[in-house]
Amino acid sequence: MKENMPSALAFIFLFLNISLLNGQSPPGKPEIHKCRSPDKETFTCWWNPGTDGGLPTNYSLTYSKEGEKTTHECPDYKTSGPNSCFFSKQYTSIWKIYVITVNATNQMGSSASDPLYVDVTYIVEPEPPRNLTLEVKQLKDKKTYLWIKWSPPTITDVKTGWFTMEYEIRLKSEEADEWETHFTGQQTHFKVFDLYPGQKYFVQTRCKPDHGYWSRWGQENSIEIPNDFTLKNTTVWIIVAVLSAVICLIMVWAVVLKGYSMMTCIFPPVPGPKIKGFDTHLLELDWLSKQTEGGSAPDPSWTIP
């Protein structure tokens, strides 16, 4: 037995040397890339595999829960795609810490990732908001604004208070290079003013729970701001001003053409009283006869007014 030991060790060293010369080695250290839950009820963890050492390499995910000594293996390697582990409702517990490790093994040896400590409550990354709608509206003072409205993600339960969701929108005109971002709090609608008429605007939304991460930006929607919304009111006033100016010019032209002064047009002379059939000459003769009868000669300079 002792005589065979040196031979066995020599064979092992020879095998290792041949393997190293052929580029074969134990697998590299894998790295857990991300763990995400869309709804606090399920979650998935993904990892980046290390080098395979030139040999077929098997990967496994193991985990244990806080307060438990038992180690479990991933329940589902298929649902979320390659290099992933999916935890259904049956295997998901909130307010508990998961200690997760990914192991890599081939013929030359094995390696393990650094452990990741996960609380499902704090790894929530919801799906983007849905039903994004855009509409151009006007206030009572004819000011134009863009009305943006959306709905929470389908699988997120916000009605019962299980989730408190916050939202962001971003928009830009067709000619702009950068997005303009607005935080809307828990509102699922928003008004945007100071828009450029005739330009096309693109809008997206995203959401974040009270604990967790922002979702990816949702599907892009677009709308064109009509020109007549801002020009309609201005055009009416321009037409009114032009018509008023034309009317004034016509009135001035008519006054000048007839040769009347402005004061005559505004304050015309008041005509004196005129009684039909009244003769001032007869009145003068009657007065003269009365003066003669009285014995006094009339003053030649006096005349009937």
Backbone torsions as a table, in degrees:
resi	resn	phi	psi	omega
1	MET	NA	-49.8	178.8
2	LYS	-64.8	-30.7	-179.2
3	GLU	-69.3	-28.3	-178.3
4	ASN	-82.9	-16.9	-177.7
5	MET	-60.7	-49.6	178.8
6	PRO	-58.8	-37.1	-179.7
7	SER	-65.9	-40.6	-179.9
8	ALA	-66.3	-43.3	178.4
9	LEU	-63.3	-40.5	179.1
10	ALA	-62.4	-38.6	179.1
11	PHE	-65.5	-40.6	179.9
12	ILE	-64.5	-46.4	179.0
13	PHE	-62.3	-38.2	178.9
14	LEU	-64.9	-40.9	179.0
15	PHE	-64.2	-41.6	179.1
16	LEU	-64.7	-42.3	-179.6
17	ASN	-63.4	-42.5	179.7
18	ILE	-64.6	-40.6	179.8
19	SER	-63.8	-42.6	179.6
20	LEU	-65.1	-38.2	178.5
21	LEU	-65.7	-30.3	178.9
22	ASN	-85.4	3.4	179.6
23	GLY	82.1	17.8	-180.0
24	GLN	-97.9	139.7	-177.0
25	SER	-158.8	169.3	174.4
26	PRO	-61.1	156.0	-177.7
27	PRO	-66.2	151.8	175.8
28	GLY	-72.9	168.5	-176.1
29	LYS	-76.2	120.6	176.2
30	PRO	-73.3	164.6	-179.3
31	GLU	-134.8	128.9	177.0
32	ILE	-75.0	118.7	-173.7
33	HIS	-80.8	-45.9	-172.5
34	LYS	-168.5	146.6	168.2
35	CYS	-123.4	135.2	-174.6
36	ARG	-142.5	138.3	172.8
37	SER	-120.4	129.6	179.1
38	PRO	-84.5	-15.0	-169.2
39	ASP	-152.7	11.8	-177.0
40	LYS	67.8	5.3	-178.4
41	GLU	-114.0	-25.8	175.0
42	THR	-136.9	163.4	173.0
43	PHE	-157.4	163.2	-178.9
44	THR	-134.6	143.8	172.8
45	CYS	-120.1	137.1	177.4
46	TRP	-117.1	150.7	176.7
47	TRP	-135.7	157.0	173.5
48	ASN	-100.9	119.4	179.3
49	PRO	-71.3	148.5	173.4
50	GLY	-81.4	-164.8	176.3
51	THR	-67.3	147.2	-178.0
52	ASP	-89.3	0.1	179.4
53	GLY	68.9	16.7	179.5
54	GLY	76.5	13.8	-178.3
55	LEU	-134.0	156.9	173.6
56	PRO	-57.3	130.3	-175.0
57	THR	-125.0	134.1	177.4
58	ASN	-102.5	141.1	179.0
59	TYR	-120.2	140.8	177.1
60	SER	-141.1	146.0	176.7
61	LEU	-110.2	128.8	177.0
62	THR	-122.0	151.6	-179.0
63	TYR	-150.3	158.5	171.9
64	SER	-139.7	153.2	179.6
65	LYS	-99.9	152.8	178.7
66	GLU	-55.9	129.9	179.3
67	GLY	87.5	-1.9	178.4
68	GLU	-115.7	145.7	178.9
69	LYS	-97.2	-13.0	-177.2
70	THR	-79.5	136.9	175.6
71	THR	-102.8	133.7	-177.7
72	HIS	-117.1	155.6	174.6
73	GLU	-100.7	157.4	-178.8
74	CYS	-50.4	132.2	-179.0
75	PRO	-80.1	-19.9	-173.9
76	ASP	-153.6	109.1	179.3
77	TYR	-94.7	-1.8	-170.0
78	LYS	-105.2	-40.8	-169.5
79	THR	-55.2	-41.7	-174.8
80	SER	-98.3	8.9	174.9
81	GLY	97.2	-174.0	-177.3
82	PRO	-63.0	149.5	176.6
83	ASN	53.0	47.0	-179.8
84	SER	-146.4	163.3	174.7
85	CYS	-137.3	127.1	-178.9
86	PHE	-105.5	132.0	177.5
87	PHE	-110.1	113.1	178.0
88	SER	-76.9	-178.6	-179.8
89	LYS	-57.6	-33.6	-178.0
90	GLN	-62.0	-28.6	-174.5
91	TYR	-110.4	6.6	-176.6
92	THR	-105.6	130.1	176.2
93	SER	-131.2	130.0	176.6
94	ILE	-90.7	161.7	-178.2
95	TRP	61.5	22.9	173.1
96	LYS	-128.4	144.7	-179.2
97	ILE	-89.8	128.5	173.1
98	TYR	-98.0	134.2	172.6
99	VAL	-106.0	110.0	-169.9
100	ILE	-114.4	136.9	179.9
101	THR	-138.4	141.2	174.7
102	VAL	-109.5	131.7	-177.7
103	ASN	-114.3	140.0	176.9
104	ALA	-121.9	136.1	-175.6
105	THR	-142.0	134.3	168.6
106	ASN	-139.8	-171.4	-175.3
107	GLN	-65.5	-22.2	-177.0
108	MET	-91.0	-12.3	-179.5
109	GLY	153.3	-158.2	-177.2
110	SER	-149.5	163.8	175.2
111	SER	-150.5	164.5	-177.8
112	ALA	-139.2	149.0	178.3
113	SER	-74.7	166.0	169.9
114	ASP	-67.3	142.7	-179.4
115	PRO	-67.5	144.8	176.9
116	LEU	-115.1	130.5	-179.8
117	TYR	-100.2	119.9	-171.5
118	VAL	-124.3	130.3	167.6
119	ASP	-113.0	117.3	-173.2
120	VAL	-56.0	-33.0	-178.6
121	THR	-60.0	-30.7	-172.8
122	TYR	-103.9	9.0	177.4
123	ILE	-117.4	21.4	-178.9
124	VAL	-73.9	126.4	172.6
125	GLU	-133.1	98.3	-172.0
126	PRO	-71.8	169.8	171.0
127	GLU	-72.4	159.4	179.7
128	PRO	-65.5	158.8	173.3
129	PRO	-59.1	161.8	-177.5
130	ARG	-126.7	174.9	176.3
131	ASN	55.2	47.1	177.8
132	LEU	-72.3	122.8	179.0
133	THR	-126.4	145.5	-178.1
134	LEU	-126.5	139.7	179.5
135	GLU	-152.3	135.6	176.5
136	VAL	-89.6	126.8	-178.6
137	LYS	-130.9	173.4	177.6
138	GLN	-131.4	145.0	172.5
139	LEU	-80.8	178.1	179.8
140	LYS	-63.5	-29.4	178.5
141	ASP	-87.1	15.6	176.5
142	LYS	71.2	13.8	178.0
143	LYS	-78.0	133.5	-175.2
144	THR	-87.2	142.4	173.7
145	TYR	-148.7	161.5	178.4
146	LEU	-101.9	121.5	-179.7
147	TRP	-95.1	117.2	-178.2
148	ILE	-113.8	130.7	-177.7
149	LYS	-139.6	147.4	-179.3
150	TRP	-153.7	174.4	179.1
151	SER	-122.3	154.2	176.7
152	PRO	-63.8	163.5	175.6
153	PRO	-57.3	149.5	-174.7
154	THR	-61.6	-43.4	-172.5
155	ILE	-86.6	3.1	-178.3
156	THR	-95.9	123.7	-178.1
157	ASP	-92.4	93.1	-179.7
158	VAL	-98.6	-16.7	-177.1
159	LYS	-70.4	-35.4	-177.6
160	THR	-88.2	-3.3	-178.7
161	GLY	87.4	3.5	177.4
162	TRP	-62.8	-31.1	176.0
163	PHE	-124.8	141.4	165.6
164	THR	-114.4	110.1	-171.0
165	MET	-104.6	138.3	173.9
166	GLU	-116.5	155.6	-171.4
167	TYR	-132.6	155.9	171.0
168	GLU	-134.3	144.8	170.8
169	ILE	-120.2	155.1	171.3
170	ARG	-139.1	144.9	-180.0
171	LEU	-146.2	157.5	175.1
172	LYS	-156.5	152.5	176.4
173	SER	-80.0	166.2	-177.9
174	GLU	-61.9	-27.5	-177.2
175	GLU	-92.7	-8.6	-176.6
176	ALA	-84.0	153.6	178.6
177	ASP	-97.6	-27.1	-175.6
178	GLU	-117.8	150.8	177.5
179	TRP	-80.8	147.6	172.4
180	GLU	-105.0	118.8	-172.6
181	THR	-105.8	139.2	178.3
182	HIS	-130.6	128.4	174.3
183	PHE	-87.2	127.7	-174.3
184	THR	-110.9	3.6	-178.0
185	GLY	66.4	-135.7	-179.0
186	GLN	-92.9	3.0	178.1
187	GLN	-69.7	145.3	174.6
188	THR	-109.2	28.3	175.5
189	HIS	-155.2	159.4	-176.5
190	PHE	-161.1	147.2	176.7
191	LYS	-110.2	135.7	177.1
192	VAL	-121.8	123.2	179.6
193	PHE	-103.5	-173.7	176.7
194	ASP	56.0	53.3	178.7
195	LEU	-96.8	151.9	178.6
196	TYR	-92.5	119.0	-179.8
197	PRO	-63.8	145.8	178.1
198	GLY	83.6	-2.0	-178.8
199	GLN	-105.4	151.8	178.5
200	LYS	-94.8	134.0	-178.9
201	TYR	-116.2	142.4	176.8
202	PHE	-111.3	139.3	-174.9
203	VAL	-133.8	141.5	173.3
204	GLN	-139.0	157.9	177.9
205	THR	-132.1	157.3	171.8
206	ARG	-148.6	168.0	-175.4
207	CYS	-141.7	162.6	-179.4
208	LYS	-147.6	135.1	177.2
209	PRO	-78.3	174.7	-179.9
210	ASP	-61.6	-32.4	172.3
211	HIS	-125.5	127.1	178.7
212	GLY	136.4	-153.8	-171.0
213	TYR	-122.7	159.7	174.0
214	TRP	-65.4	141.4	171.7
215	SER	-70.6	169.4	170.7
216	ARG	-70.4	161.8	178.3
217	TRP	-67.5	138.3	-178.1
218	GLY	-75.3	-176.1	-178.4
219	GLN	-61.8	139.9	-177.8
220	GLU	-77.8	137.5	175.2
221	ASN	-125.9	156.1	-176.4
222	SER	-140.4	158.4	177.6
223	ILE	-155.0	148.8	177.7
224	GLU	-105.8	132.7	-179.8
225	ILE	-83.1	118.9	-178.3
226	PRO	-65.6	151.0	177.2
227	ASN	-73.9	-36.0	-172.1
228	ASP	-69.1	-17.4	-179.8
229	PHE	-62.7	-38.4	-178.0
230	THR	-95.2	-22.6	-175.3
231	LEU	-91.9	-18.6	-174.8
232	LYS	-58.3	-52.4	-176.6
233	ASN	-65.0	-43.3	179.7
234	THR	-63.3	-40.1	-179.2
235	THR	-62.9	-40.6	179.2
236	VAL	-60.0	-46.6	-179.3
237	TRP	-66.6	-35.3	177.6
238	ILE	-64.1	-43.4	179.3
239	ILE	-63.0	-42.6	178.7
240	VAL	-61.5	-43.9	-179.4
241	ALA	-64.1	-41.0	-179.6
242	VAL	-65.9	-44.6	179.3
243	LEU	-62.9	-40.2	178.1
244	SER	-62.1	-42.9	179.7
245	ALA	-63.8	-40.1	179.2
246	VAL	-64.2	-42.7	178.9
247	ILE	-61.7	-43.6	178.5
248	CYS	-62.2	-41.7	179.5
249	LEU	-63.6	-39.9	179.3
250	ILE	-63.9	-41.7	179.1
251	MET	-63.7	-44.7	179.2
252	VAL	-62.9	-41.8	-179.8
253	TRP	-62.9	-39.9	179.8
254	ALA	-65.8	-39.3	179.3
255	VAL	-65.1	-46.1	-179.9
256	VAL	-64.1	-39.4	-177.4
257	LEU	-63.9	-37.7	-178.9
258	LYS	-83.4	-8.8	175.8
259	GLY	80.6	14.3	178.5
260	TYR	-90.1	148.4	173.7
261	SER	-80.2	161.3	-179.6
262	MET	-64.0	-37.4	-179.0
263	MET	-67.4	-35.2	178.9
264	THR	-67.0	-36.4	179.3
265	CYS	-69.7	-36.2	-176.6
266	ILE	-82.1	-42.9	-178.9
267	PHE	-121.0	80.8	-179.7
268	PRO	-67.7	150.8	-179.7
269	PRO	-65.5	144.6	179.7
270	VAL	-86.7	121.9	-178.1
271	PRO	-70.1	144.9	177.8
272	GLY	-73.0	164.0	-179.6
273	PRO	-71.9	143.8	-179.4
274	LYS	-140.5	117.8	-179.8
275	ILE	-98.4	128.9	-177.0
276	LYS	-67.1	130.7	177.3
277	GLY	88.6	1.7	-178.0
278	PHE	-88.5	125.1	-177.9
279	ASP	-114.9	115.3	-178.1
280	THR	-70.0	-25.6	-179.9
281	HIS	-66.2	-41.6	177.8
282	LEU	-63.3	-37.3	177.9
283	LEU	-62.4	-38.2	-179.7
284	GLU	-67.0	-42.0	179.9
285	LEU	-65.8	-38.1	179.9
286	ASP	-65.5	-36.6	-178.5
287	TRP	-70.9	-38.7	-180.0
288	LEU	-65.7	-38.6	-179.4
289	SER	-66.8	-35.6	179.2
290	LYS	-69.6	-33.7	178.8
291	GLN	-69.1	-36.6	-178.5
292	THR	-68.5	-44.4	178.2
293	GLU	-61.0	-31.4	-179.6
294	GLY	-81.1	-4.7	175.2
295	GLY	86.3	9.5	179.4
296	SER	-113.2	138.7	180.0
297	ALA	-81.5	139.9	179.9
298	PRO	-70.0	147.0	175.5
299	ASP	-74.1	118.4	-175.9
300	PRO	-63.5	-20.7	-177.3
301	SER	-85.2	-6.8	-176.1
302	TRP	-86.7	137.5	176.2
303	THR	-135.8	156.1	174.8
304	ILE	-66.2	131.2	-179.8
305	PRO	-64.0	NA	NA
